């Protein structure tokens, strides 16, 4: 423990150096703006700015501090377009739309933005503290996760899907199946067979996740606005209070704490990331809420706080395997890993001894960055909220421009612009039919992970399905899945029975 505090002291000496402190602020502010733009997200923001940081001749610790600031700044910024426009800034912000946008439509945009900022701050801070204290230990556990363990984790995530949105489980299941079908489009990496491509060469590599998110949500929202404009239902959305109340914080305090921890531990597992963390957190909290969880998806502050705390918690968790083992925990940390190698720095346990100014400087900068992001974001809540006062006849083309620019700047393929229009129509039709888009997105996110790990597990065992339950970690996850699935209904049933007995005895 003394070594940890000594290293952290050295890290703060590096991070509080005036030029590095400046890079923390610039990275956080730039990341917030990047995250607020639909489709750009942290992974693309860091990838775009990496060449600039390298060509500027920055020292390795300064460059990494700047890029990391952009990373978790973008995690913060992703909530802005999700809440205001119902267009996720990135994959991790998809579940923020479920309760954040309904709050905005009820005139509570400022409340939603400020609550999400506080939840993000707490989630990010808890993850950095856990990374400081237990990073190497957790990374050593995560590295032993095998394909069958990941299959169990995906089953757990799909179990959370059962309680996501809507009261019709059949529609929820169908939406998830649609997501799985979309995820299977493209050439099968194992057999080389083209699946669901219909002879179109542009989708042989599959459909980019960015295209799916922007198409279903961004273009779907745009078509809905156009429909309202044509039918005369268009109205200026009200703007209420700009700050979250103490009561809201008390209601969500345990939600934020649970989801921060859950997000961090999921983030530590290589290959999962914020999208899985926010999905699992949202579904878990809805089940824990029991009967009161029926308000999730209609503007419940717990449904907003859960994914926001989880996706920022996962950002810190994803740093753990990258720094301690040299294994990226997410797409964005893979780019950060590339940045380290670009500067001739080899990540891993020895980096904390050989280059402590980089390892501990980065960790210390994340403490500073989280505070800076809260200070930067809270004063901007009122400004962002007032964007909703823009007449929606002007807001409609704004969403279209952001959607097209966001997609084309990343994929640079004109075909994908037509794809987002088609997916937008598909998403609009699903909404009209009463389907939630969240299970579709979760099916897309988990589909490839589930299939790849299931095939690896069966390849290792020679086709023996018993491998899926041989690991103690897998069994523990399946037990947790069963608890999540059966305990909440059982508790609700016992509560109803107790209430009935109490009413009978009073009579």
One Martini backbone bead per residue (centre of mass of N, CA, C, O) as a GRO file, in nm:
protein
  507
    1UNK     BB    1   0.056   0.064  -0.018
    2UNK     BB    2   0.301   0.254  -0.012
    3UNK     BB    3   0.359   0.230  -0.313
    4UNK     BB    4   0.098   0.357  -0.412
    5UNK     BB    5   0.131   0.637  -0.272
    6UNK     BB    6   0.402   0.704  -0.399
    7UNK     BB    7   0.309   0.688  -0.693
    8UNK     BB    8   0.078   0.898  -0.668
    9UNK     BB    9   0.257   1.134  -0.590
   10UNK     BB   10   0.418   1.132  -0.852
   11UNK     BB   11   0.172   1.169  -1.038
   12UNK     BB   12   0.082   1.451  -0.932
   13UNK     BB   13   0.344   1.593  -1.012
   14UNK     BB   14   0.289   1.551  -1.315
   15UNK     BB   15  -0.017   1.649  -1.349
   16UNK     BB   16   0.050   1.946  -1.203
   17UNK     BB   17   0.187   2.033  -1.426
   18UNK     BB   18   0.103   2.293  -1.611
   19UNK     BB   19   0.100   2.149  -1.892
   20UNK     BB   20  -0.059   1.893  -1.802
   21UNK     BB   21  -0.303   2.040  -1.687
   22UNK     BB   22  -0.380   2.163  -1.958
   23UNK     BB   23  -0.429   1.889  -2.102
   24UNK     BB   24  -0.658   1.797  -1.927
   25UNK     BB   25  -0.855   2.025  -1.994
   26UNK     BB   26  -0.853   2.000  -2.302
   27UNK     BB   27  -0.938   1.702  -2.316
   28UNK     BB   28  -1.209   1.729  -2.166
   29UNK     BB   29  -1.339   1.944  -2.346
   30UNK     BB   30  -1.305   1.800  -2.619
   31UNK     BB   31  -1.451   1.537  -2.537
   32UNK     BB   32  -1.727   1.660  -2.486
   33UNK     BB   33  -1.772   1.761  -2.777
   34UNK     BB   34  -1.731   1.488  -2.919
   35UNK     BB   35  -1.952   1.327  -2.759
   36UNK     BB   36  -2.196   1.518  -2.853
   37UNK     BB   37  -2.145   1.394  -3.123
   38UNK     BB   38  -2.291   1.199  -3.331
   39UNK     BB   39  -2.073   0.904  -3.369
   40UNK     BB   40  -1.792   0.956  -3.264
   41UNK     BB   41  -1.669   0.928  -2.995
   42UNK     BB   42  -1.392   0.810  -2.830
   43UNK     BB   43  -1.248   0.633  -3.043
   44UNK     BB   44  -1.249   0.850  -3.274
   45UNK     BB   45  -1.130   1.089  -3.122
   46UNK     BB   46  -0.856   0.957  -3.054
   47UNK     BB   47  -0.778   0.874  -3.346
   48UNK     BB   48  -0.776   1.164  -3.468
   49UNK     BB   49  -0.567   1.296  -3.235
   50UNK     BB   50  -0.307   1.125  -3.232
   51UNK     BB   51  -0.133   1.253  -3.461
   52UNK     BB   52  -0.118   1.531  -3.326
   53UNK     BB   53   0.028   1.444  -3.064
   54UNK     BB   54   0.277   1.326  -3.213
   55UNK     BB   55   0.360   1.571  -3.402
   56UNK     BB   56   0.402   1.776  -3.151
   57UNK     BB   57   0.620   1.642  -2.946
   58UNK     BB   58   0.523   1.500  -2.705
   59UNK     BB   59   0.539   1.363  -2.429
   60UNK     BB   60   0.415   1.070  -2.331
   61UNK     BB   61   0.258   1.171  -2.076
   62UNK     BB   62   0.110   1.408  -2.219
   63UNK     BB   63  -0.030   1.252  -2.447
   64UNK     BB   64  -0.188   1.053  -2.262
   65UNK     BB   65  -0.339   1.266  -2.098
   66UNK     BB   66  -0.489   1.389  -2.337
   67UNK     BB   67  -0.628   1.127  -2.449
   68UNK     BB   68  -0.769   1.048  -2.183
   69UNK     BB   69  -0.940   1.306  -2.163
   70UNK     BB   70  -1.100   1.245  -2.420
   71UNK     BB   71  -1.219   0.979  -2.335
   72UNK     BB   72  -1.380   1.068  -2.064
   73UNK     BB   73  -1.512   1.315  -2.198
   74UNK     BB   74  -1.683   1.153  -2.406
   75UNK     BB   75  -1.849   1.000  -2.195
   76UNK     BB   76  -1.988   1.256  -2.103
   77UNK     BB   77  -2.090   1.382  -2.385
   78UNK     BB   78  -2.291   1.149  -2.482
   79UNK     BB   79  -2.549   1.263  -2.319
   80UNK     BB   80  -2.650   1.511  -2.475
   81UNK     BB   81  -2.782   1.384  -2.737
   82UNK     BB   82  -2.943   1.168  -2.587
   83UNK     BB   83  -3.129   1.366  -2.426
   84UNK     BB   84  -3.210   1.589  -2.644
   85UNK     BB   85  -3.226   1.391  -2.934
   86UNK     BB   86  -3.210   1.071  -2.921
   87UNK     BB   87  -2.882   1.059  -2.984
   88UNK     BB   88  -2.622   0.877  -2.962
   89UNK     BB   89  -2.285   0.932  -2.923
   90UNK     BB   90  -2.262   0.626  -2.829
   91UNK     BB   91  -2.289   0.308  -2.723
   92UNK     BB   92  -2.294   0.385  -2.408
   93UNK     BB   93  -2.558   0.596  -2.464
   94UNK     BB   94  -2.815   0.437  -2.532
   95UNK     BB   95  -2.941   0.406  -2.230
   96UNK     BB   96  -2.980   0.714  -2.184
   97UNK     BB   97  -3.234   0.755  -2.372
   98UNK     BB   98  -3.467   0.605  -2.218
   99UNK     BB   99  -3.481   0.849  -1.981
  100UNK     BB  100  -3.359   1.118  -2.080
  101UNK     BB  101  -3.555   1.202  -2.312
  102UNK     BB  102  -3.824   1.198  -2.152
  103UNK     BB  103  -3.733   1.425  -1.963
  104UNK     BB  104  -3.700   1.641  -2.183
  105UNK     BB  105  -4.006   1.622  -2.280
  106UNK     BB  106  -4.091   1.720  -1.969
  107UNK     BB  107  -3.880   1.962  -1.890
  108UNK     BB  108  -3.589   1.791  -1.775
  109UNK     BB  109  -3.304   1.849  -1.900
  110UNK     BB  110  -3.135   1.976  -1.672
  111UNK     BB  111  -3.172   1.748  -1.470
  112UNK     BB  112  -3.051   1.525  -1.649
  113UNK     BB  113  -2.769   1.649  -1.702
  114UNK     BB  114  -2.681   1.684  -1.403
  115UNK     BB  115  -2.719   1.392  -1.310
  116UNK     BB  116  -2.526   1.266  -1.520
  117UNK     BB  117  -2.275   1.419  -1.424
  118UNK     BB  118  -2.268   1.305  -1.136
  119UNK     BB  119  -2.267   1.003  -1.210
  120UNK     BB  120  -2.008   1.019  -1.378
  121UNK     BB  121  -1.823   1.120  -1.155
  122UNK     BB  122  -1.860   0.884  -0.957
  123UNK     BB  123  -1.787   0.655  -1.151
  124UNK     BB  124  -1.501   0.760  -1.223
  125UNK     BB  125  -1.384   0.781  -0.934
  126UNK     BB  126  -1.423   0.489  -0.842
  127UNK     BB  127  -1.252   0.362  -1.070
  128UNK     BB  128  -0.981   0.500  -0.994
  129UNK     BB  129  -0.957   0.392  -0.710
  130UNK     BB  130  -0.963   0.090  -0.789
  131UNK     BB  131  -0.723   0.104  -0.981
  132UNK     BB  132  -0.515   0.189  -0.767
  133UNK     BB  133  -0.561  -0.056  -0.556
  134UNK     BB  134  -0.658  -0.323  -0.775
  135UNK     BB  135  -0.551  -0.352  -1.064
  136UNK     BB  136  -0.347  -0.595  -1.080
  137UNK     BB  137  -0.536  -0.807  -0.953
  138UNK     BB  138  -0.773  -0.786  -1.158
  139UNK     BB  139  -0.607  -0.846  -1.411
  140UNK     BB  140  -0.524  -1.138  -1.326
  141UNK     BB  141  -0.819  -1.239  -1.334
  142UNK     BB  142  -0.912  -1.151  -1.622
  143UNK     BB  143  -0.696  -1.321  -1.786
  144UNK     BB  144  -0.858  -1.602  -1.698
  145UNK     BB  145  -1.066  -1.553  -1.895
  146UNK     BB  146  -1.263  -1.753  -2.081
  147UNK     BB  147  -1.485  -1.827  -2.322
  148UNK     BB  148  -1.696  -1.955  -2.122
  149UNK     BB  149  -1.713  -1.700  -1.941
  150UNK     BB  150  -1.823  -1.513  -2.163
  151UNK     BB  151  -2.079  -1.667  -2.216
  152UNK     BB  152  -2.195  -1.623  -1.932
  153UNK     BB  153  -2.196  -1.313  -1.951
  154UNK     BB  154  -2.394  -1.299  -2.192
  155UNK     BB  155  -2.627  -1.438  -2.049
  156UNK     BB  156  -2.656  -1.224  -1.835
  157UNK     BB  157  -2.718  -0.991  -2.031
  158UNK     BB  158  -2.974  -1.127  -2.157
  159UNK     BB  159  -3.131  -1.134  -1.893
  160UNK     BB  160  -3.151  -0.826  -1.866
  161UNK     BB  161  -3.328  -0.790  -2.121
  162UNK     BB  162  -3.609  -0.885  -2.001
  163UNK     BB  163  -3.619  -0.574  -1.842
  164UNK     BB  164  -3.593  -0.327  -2.010
  165UNK     BB  165  -3.848  -0.275  -2.225
  166UNK     BB  166  -4.151  -0.303  -2.175
  167UNK     BB  167  -4.449  -0.531  -2.149
  168UNK     BB  168  -4.351  -0.709  -2.405
  169UNK     BB  169  -4.166  -0.996  -2.434
  170UNK     BB  170  -4.195  -1.064  -2.734
  171UNK     BB  171  -4.085  -0.796  -2.849
  172UNK     BB  172  -3.814  -0.809  -2.707
  173UNK     BB  173  -3.720  -1.075  -2.837
  174UNK     BB  174  -3.747  -0.988  -3.134
  175UNK     BB  175  -3.550  -0.751  -3.116
  176UNK     BB  176  -3.302  -0.924  -3.039
  177UNK     BB  177  -3.304  -1.099  -3.293
  178UNK     BB  178  -3.256  -0.867  -3.488
  179UNK     BB  179  -2.979  -0.797  -3.371
  180UNK     BB  180  -2.847  -1.073  -3.429
  181UNK     BB  181  -2.887  -1.060  -3.737
  182UNK     BB  182  -2.721  -0.805  -3.785
  183UNK     BB  183  -2.453  -0.922  -3.658
  184UNK     BB  184  -2.436  -1.163  -3.892
  185UNK     BB  185  -2.348  -0.980  -4.101
  186UNK     BB  186  -2.137  -1.129  -4.325
  187UNK     BB  187  -1.838  -1.274  -4.294
  188UNK     BB  188  -1.739  -1.568  -4.183
  189UNK     BB  189  -1.448  -1.621  -4.009
  190UNK     BB  190  -1.452  -1.948  -4.018
  191UNK     BB  191  -1.583  -2.013  -4.329
  192UNK     BB  192  -1.636  -1.765  -4.548
  193UNK     BB  193  -1.934  -1.707  -4.533
  194UNK     BB  194  -2.197  -1.533  -4.662
  195UNK     BB  195  -2.423  -1.332  -4.459
  196UNK     BB  196  -2.686  -1.145  -4.553
  197UNK     BB  197  -2.578  -0.980  -4.834
  198UNK     BB  198  -2.708  -1.005  -5.126
  199UNK     BB  199  -2.444  -0.920  -5.303
  200UNK     BB  200  -2.324  -0.691  -5.118
  201UNK     BB  201  -2.007  -0.564  -5.077
  202UNK     BB  202  -2.044  -0.341  -4.842
  203UNK     BB  203  -2.139  -0.598  -4.625
  204UNK     BB  204  -1.909  -0.814  -4.586
  205UNK     BB  205  -1.801  -0.667  -4.306
  206UNK     BB  206  -2.050  -0.547  -4.225
  207UNK     BB  207  -2.213  -0.338  -3.992
  208UNK     BB  208  -2.158  -0.064  -3.853
  209UNK     BB  209  -2.234   0.040  -3.542
  210UNK     BB  210  -2.270   0.338  -3.604
  211UNK     BB  211  -2.485   0.302  -3.826
  212UNK     BB  212  -2.697   0.168  -3.647
  213UNK     BB  213  -2.736   0.387  -3.432
  214UNK     BB  214  -2.790   0.632  -3.619
  215UNK     BB  215  -3.020   0.506  -3.773
  216UNK     BB  216  -3.223   0.418  -3.552
  217UNK     BB  217  -3.208   0.690  -3.388
  218UNK     BB  218  -3.150   0.943  -3.560
  219UNK     BB  219  -3.335   0.887  -3.811
  220UNK     BB  220  -3.581   0.801  -3.650
  221UNK     BB  221  -3.620   1.080  -3.514
  222UNK     BB  222  -3.646   1.245  -3.771
  223UNK     BB  223  -3.901   1.106  -3.883
  224UNK     BB  224  -4.076   1.176  -3.639
  225UNK     BB  225  -4.057   1.485  -3.673
  226UNK     BB  226  -4.178   1.494  -3.955
  227UNK     BB  227  -4.447   1.370  -3.881
  228UNK     BB  228  -4.528   1.597  -3.679
  229UNK     BB  229  -4.515   1.824  -3.886
  230UNK     BB  230  -4.736   1.713  -4.079
  231UNK     BB  231  -4.959   1.671  -3.832
  232UNK     BB  232  -4.920   1.920  -3.617
  233UNK     BB  233  -4.734   1.817  -3.341
  234UNK     BB  234  -4.545   2.043  -3.321
  235UNK     BB  235  -4.320   2.144  -3.045
  236UNK     BB  236  -4.195   2.323  -2.793
  237UNK     BB  237  -3.985   2.244  -2.557
  238UNK     BB  238  -3.950   2.246  -2.236
  239UNK     BB  239  -3.769   2.429  -1.969
  240UNK     BB  240  -3.641   2.367  -1.676
  241UNK     BB  241  -3.452   2.292  -1.449
  242UNK     BB  242  -3.081   2.284  -1.425
  243UNK     BB  243  -3.086   2.119  -1.146
  244UNK     BB  244  -3.019   1.898  -0.920
  245UNK     BB  245  -3.140   1.747  -0.646
  246UNK     BB  246  -3.103   1.612  -0.337
  247UNK     BB  247  -3.327   1.403  -0.370
  248UNK     BB  248  -3.217   1.266  -0.623
  249UNK     BB  249  -2.951   1.171  -0.490
  250UNK     BB  250  -3.088   0.992  -0.275
  251UNK     BB  251  -3.239   0.801  -0.475
  252UNK     BB  252  -2.949   0.731  -0.648
  253UNK     BB  253  -2.703   0.644  -0.473
  254UNK     BB  254  -2.714   0.325  -0.497
  255UNK     BB  255  -2.719   0.309  -0.800
  256UNK     BB  256  -2.448   0.446  -0.852
  257UNK     BB  257  -2.273   0.256  -0.686
  258UNK     BB  258  -2.341  -0.014  -0.820
  259UNK     BB  259  -2.277   0.077  -1.122
  260UNK     BB  260  -1.985   0.155  -1.080
  261UNK     BB  261  -1.886  -0.126  -0.997
  262UNK     BB  262  -1.998  -0.285  -1.238
  263UNK     BB  263  -1.855  -0.123  -1.461
  264UNK     BB  264  -1.567  -0.177  -1.371
  265UNK     BB  265  -1.565  -0.493  -1.384
  266UNK     BB  266  -1.645  -0.506  -1.684
  267UNK     BB  267  -1.409  -0.325  -1.794
  268UNK     BB  268  -1.174  -0.524  -1.718
  269UNK     BB  269  -1.285  -0.692  -1.937
  270UNK     BB  270  -1.187  -0.786  -2.225
  271UNK     BB  271  -1.416  -0.662  -2.481
  272UNK     BB  272  -1.654  -0.497  -2.364
  273UNK     BB  273  -1.748  -0.224  -2.218
  274UNK     BB  274  -1.989   0.028  -2.206
  275UNK     BB  275  -2.227  -0.117  -2.346
  276UNK     BB  276  -2.244  -0.358  -2.151
  277UNK     BB  277  -2.249  -0.208  -1.880
  278UNK     BB  278  -2.510  -0.036  -1.930
  279UNK     BB  279  -2.700  -0.274  -1.987
  280UNK     BB  280  -2.666  -0.430  -1.722
  281UNK     BB  281  -2.734  -0.200  -1.528
  282UNK     BB  282  -3.019  -0.139  -1.625
  283UNK     BB  283  -3.143  -0.425  -1.592
  284UNK     BB  284  -3.072  -0.465  -1.293
  285UNK     BB  285  -3.221  -0.213  -1.175
  286UNK     BB  286  -3.502  -0.293  -1.272
  287UNK     BB  287  -3.516  -0.552  -1.103
  288UNK     BB  288  -3.462  -0.429  -0.823
  289UNK     BB  289  -3.716  -0.232  -0.830
  290UNK     BB  290  -3.951  -0.383  -0.945
  291UNK     BB  291  -4.246  -0.235  -0.950
  292UNK     BB  292  -4.106   0.056  -0.988
  293UNK     BB  293  -3.965  -0.028  -1.273
  294UNK     BB  294  -4.203   0.053  -1.475
  295UNK     BB  295  -4.080   0.358  -1.515
  296UNK     BB  296  -3.890   0.262  -1.700
  297UNK     BB  297  -3.869   0.465  -1.999
  298UNK     BB  298  -4.029   0.752  -1.878
  299UNK     BB  299  -3.821   0.917  -1.669
  300UNK     BB  300  -3.624   0.775  -1.476
  301UNK     BB  301  -3.357   0.851  -1.273
  302UNK     BB  302  -3.244   0.562  -1.243
  303UNK     BB  303  -3.225   0.504  -1.559
  304UNK     BB  304  -3.003   0.728  -1.589
  305UNK     BB  305  -2.781   0.670  -1.370
  306UNK     BB  306  -2.690   0.383  -1.437
  307UNK     BB  307  -2.541   0.412  -1.721
  308UNK     BB  308  -2.359   0.653  -1.642
  309UNK     BB  309  -2.197   0.513  -1.419
  310UNK     BB  310  -2.108   0.261  -1.583
  311UNK     BB  311  -1.953   0.389  -1.830
  312UNK     BB  312  -1.742   0.539  -1.644
  313UNK     BB  313  -1.647   0.291  -1.490
  314UNK     BB  314  -1.541   0.134  -1.746
  315UNK     BB  315  -1.317   0.328  -1.830
  316UNK     BB  316  -1.133   0.258  -1.589
  317UNK     BB  317  -1.134  -0.051  -1.619
  318UNK     BB  318  -0.998  -0.060  -1.912
  319UNK     BB  319  -0.714   0.041  -1.803
  320UNK     BB  320  -0.601  -0.197  -1.643
  321UNK     BB  321  -0.501  -0.408  -1.863
  322UNK     BB  322  -0.328  -0.203  -2.018
  323UNK     BB  323  -0.123  -0.119  -1.788
  324UNK     BB  324  -0.063  -0.418  -1.649
  325UNK     BB  325  -0.067  -0.611  -1.945
  326UNK     BB  326  -0.117  -0.493  -2.243
  327UNK     BB  327  -0.444  -0.511  -2.252
  328UNK     BB  328  -0.717  -0.424  -2.407
  329UNK     BB  329  -1.055  -0.339  -2.287
  330UNK     BB  330  -1.095  -0.157  -2.551
  331UNK     BB  331  -1.098   0.032  -2.826
  332UNK     BB  332  -0.968   0.285  -2.695
  333UNK     BB  333  -0.732   0.136  -2.543
  334UNK     BB  334  -0.603   0.036  -2.805
  335UNK     BB  335  -0.513   0.319  -2.894
  336UNK     BB  336  -0.349   0.383  -2.640
  337UNK     BB  337  -0.155   0.150  -2.683
  338UNK     BB  338  -0.050   0.257  -2.954
  339UNK     BB  339   0.065   0.518  -2.834
  340UNK     BB  340   0.279   0.387  -2.657
  341UNK     BB  341   0.428   0.239  -2.889
  342UNK     BB  342   0.491   0.501  -3.047
  343UNK     BB  343   0.673   0.592  -2.777
  344UNK     BB  344   0.834   0.337  -2.675
  345UNK     BB  345   0.612   0.200  -2.478
  346UNK     BB  346   0.574  -0.071  -2.251
  347UNK     BB  347   0.321  -0.223  -2.133
  348UNK     BB  348   0.299  -0.311  -1.785
  349UNK     BB  349   0.437  -0.389  -1.489
  350UNK     BB  350   0.717  -0.242  -1.560
  351UNK     BB  351   0.611   0.052  -1.602
  352UNK     BB  352   0.590   0.123  -1.289
  353UNK     BB  353   0.915   0.118  -1.279
  354UNK     BB  354   1.035   0.245  -1.550
  355UNK     BB  355   0.751   0.445  -1.604
  356UNK     BB  356   0.594   0.617  -1.365
  357UNK     BB  357   0.517   0.891  -1.501
  358UNK     BB  358   0.302   0.752  -1.681
  359UNK     BB  359   0.126   0.572  -1.505
  360UNK     BB  360   0.077   0.775  -1.259
  361UNK     BB  361   0.006   1.025  -1.426
  362UNK     BB  362  -0.254   0.913  -1.547
  363UNK     BB  363  -0.407   0.846  -1.287
  364UNK     BB  364  -0.397   1.134  -1.166
  365UNK     BB  365  -0.541   1.277  -1.410
  366UNK     BB  366  -0.822   1.139  -1.354
  367UNK     BB  367  -0.889   1.287  -1.100
  368UNK     BB  368  -0.877   1.571  -1.223
  369UNK     BB  369  -1.070   1.524  -1.467
  370UNK     BB  370  -1.332   1.468  -1.310
  371UNK     BB  371  -1.348   1.745  -1.177
  372UNK     BB  372  -1.332   1.914  -1.438
  373UNK     BB  373  -1.591   1.799  -1.571
  374UNK     BB  374  -1.788   1.901  -1.360
  375UNK     BB  375  -1.712   2.204  -1.384
  376UNK     BB  376  -1.772   2.223  -1.692
  377UNK     BB  377  -2.070   2.098  -1.711
  378UNK     BB  378  -2.267   2.240  -1.513
  379UNK     BB  379  -2.269   2.534  -1.648
  380UNK     BB  380  -2.383   2.397  -1.936
  381UNK     BB  381  -2.670   2.296  -1.885
  382UNK     BB  382  -2.844   2.542  -1.965
  383UNK     BB  383  -2.743   2.562  -2.254
  384UNK     BB  384  -2.823   2.281  -2.353
  385UNK     BB  385  -3.126   2.296  -2.276
  386UNK     BB  386  -3.188   2.549  -2.474
  387UNK     BB  387  -3.184   2.386  -2.741
  388UNK     BB  388  -3.496   2.305  -2.715
  389UNK     BB  389  -3.603   2.597  -2.815
  390UNK     BB  390  -3.569   2.504  -3.081
  391UNK     BB  391  -3.727   2.469  -3.344
  392UNK     BB  392  -3.804   2.163  -3.497
  393UNK     BB  393  -3.765   2.264  -3.793
  394UNK     BB  394  -3.450   2.304  -3.721
  395UNK     BB  395  -3.374   2.034  -3.576
  396UNK     BB  396  -3.401   1.832  -3.803
  397UNK     BB  397  -3.156   1.917  -3.988
  398UNK     BB  398  -2.948   1.893  -3.760
  399UNK     BB  399  -2.965   1.587  -3.723
  400UNK     BB  400  -2.893   1.514  -4.014
  401UNK     BB  401  -2.614   1.643  -4.024
  402UNK     BB  402  -2.489   1.493  -3.783
  403UNK     BB  403  -2.533   1.208  -3.890
  404UNK     BB  404  -2.375   1.227  -4.159
  405UNK     BB  405  -2.107   1.334  -4.048
  406UNK     BB  406  -2.052   1.113  -3.837
  407UNK     BB  407  -2.037   0.878  -4.042
  408UNK     BB  408  -1.843   0.985  -4.272
  409UNK     BB  409  -1.594   1.058  -4.085
  410UNK     BB  410  -1.547   0.741  -4.027
  411UNK     BB  411  -1.624   0.552  -4.295
  412UNK     BB  412  -1.618   0.680  -4.593
  413UNK     BB  413  -1.916   0.569  -4.707
  414UNK     BB  414  -2.185   0.627  -4.904
  415UNK     BB  415  -2.355   0.371  -4.845
  416UNK     BB  416  -2.402   0.436  -4.537
  417UNK     BB  417  -2.606   0.664  -4.588
  418UNK     BB  418  -2.827   0.475  -4.695
  419UNK     BB  419  -2.835   0.287  -4.450
  420UNK     BB  420  -2.942   0.496  -4.238
  421UNK     BB  421  -3.208   0.539  -4.378
  422UNK     BB  422  -3.312   0.248  -4.367
  423UNK     BB  423  -3.283   0.222  -4.055
  424UNK     BB  424  -3.469   0.458  -3.990
  425UNK     BB  425  -3.727   0.331  -4.101
  426UNK     BB  426  -3.712   0.079  -3.927
  427UNK     BB  427  -3.717   0.227  -3.651
  428UNK     BB  428  -3.988   0.371  -3.696
  429UNK     BB  429  -4.159   0.114  -3.728
  430UNK     BB  430  -4.099  -0.006  -3.452
  431UNK     BB  431  -4.225   0.224  -3.291
  432UNK     BB  432  -4.512   0.202  -3.414
  433UNK     BB  433  -4.522  -0.115  -3.303
  434UNK     BB  434  -4.387  -0.107  -2.995
  435UNK     BB  435  -4.083  -0.112  -3.009
  436UNK     BB  436  -3.772  -0.147  -2.880
  437UNK     BB  437  -3.431  -0.055  -2.947
  438UNK     BB  438  -3.250  -0.173  -2.722
  439UNK     BB  439  -3.251  -0.483  -2.792
  440UNK     BB  440  -3.121  -0.447  -3.066
  441UNK     BB  441  -2.852  -0.330  -2.969
  442UNK     BB  442  -2.780  -0.561  -2.776
  443UNK     BB  443  -2.771  -0.779  -2.996
  444UNK     BB  444  -2.536  -0.650  -3.149
  445UNK     BB  445  -2.326  -0.632  -2.922
  446UNK     BB  446  -2.348  -0.950  -2.825
  447UNK     BB  447  -2.339  -1.133  -3.074
  448UNK     BB  448  -2.031  -1.151  -3.142
  449UNK     BB  449  -1.930  -1.228  -2.862
  450UNK     BB  450  -2.093  -1.487  -2.834
  451UNK     BB  451  -2.006  -1.639  -3.090
  452UNK     BB  452  -1.697  -1.633  -3.060
  453UNK     BB  453  -1.683  -1.772  -2.775
  454UNK     BB  454  -1.842  -2.027  -2.840
  455UNK     BB  455  -1.651  -2.131  -3.062
  456UNK     BB  456  -1.395  -2.143  -2.896
  457UNK     BB  457  -1.494  -2.338  -2.680
  458UNK     BB  458  -1.570  -2.574  -2.882
  459UNK     BB  459  -1.285  -2.600  -3.002
  460UNK     BB  460  -1.137  -2.678  -2.741
  461UNK     BB  461  -1.351  -2.933  -2.679
  462UNK     BB  462  -1.461  -3.068  -2.949
  463UNK     BB  463  -1.789  -3.007  -2.889
  464UNK     BB  464  -1.811  -2.984  -2.577
  465UNK     BB  465  -2.059  -2.837  -2.373
  466UNK     BB  466  -1.932  -2.871  -2.079
  467UNK     BB  467  -1.734  -2.625  -2.086
  468UNK     BB  468  -1.953  -2.408  -1.989
  469UNK     BB  469  -1.944  -2.561  -1.671
  470UNK     BB  470  -1.635  -2.597  -1.558
  471UNK     BB  471  -1.614  -2.321  -1.448
  472UNK     BB  472  -1.635  -2.134  -1.163
  473UNK     BB  473  -1.704  -1.865  -1.298
  474UNK     BB  474  -1.944  -1.963  -1.464
  475UNK     BB  475  -2.119  -2.065  -1.231
  476UNK     BB  476  -2.138  -1.794  -1.081
  477UNK     BB  477  -2.283  -1.646  -1.314
  478UNK     BB  478  -2.529  -1.836  -1.333
  479UNK     BB  479  -2.626  -1.786  -1.046
  480UNK     BB  480  -2.665  -1.482  -1.082
  481UNK     BB  481  -2.871  -1.510  -1.308
  482UNK     BB  482  -3.085  -1.660  -1.142
  483UNK     BB  483  -3.123  -1.439  -0.932
  484UNK     BB  484  -3.210  -1.214  -1.129
  485UNK     BB  485  -3.459  -1.382  -1.242
  486UNK     BB  486  -3.609  -1.487  -0.951
  487UNK     BB  487  -3.601  -1.297  -0.702
  488UNK     BB  488  -3.781  -1.048  -0.767
  489UNK     BB  489  -4.053  -1.204  -0.808
  490UNK     BB  490  -4.047  -1.335  -0.525
  491UNK     BB  491  -4.048  -1.074  -0.358
  492UNK     BB  492  -4.310  -0.960  -0.477
  493UNK     BB  493  -4.489  -1.197  -0.388
  494UNK     BB  494  -4.435  -1.169  -0.081
  495UNK     BB  495  -4.539  -0.879  -0.056
  496UNK     BB  496  -4.829  -0.934  -0.150
  497UNK     BB  497  -4.893  -1.145   0.066
  498UNK     BB  498  -4.842  -0.961   0.310
  499UNK     BB  499  -5.052  -0.745   0.231
  500UNK     BB  500  -5.295  -0.937   0.230
  501UNK     BB  501  -5.270  -1.034   0.524
  502UNK     BB  502  -5.292  -0.752   0.653
  503UNK     BB  503  -5.573  -0.684   0.538
  504UNK     BB  504  -5.720  -0.930   0.665
  505UNK     BB  505  -5.654  -0.872   0.967
  506UNK     BB  506  -5.794  -0.590   0.974
  507UNK     BB  507  -6.080  -0.710   0.885
   0.00000   0.00000   0.00000
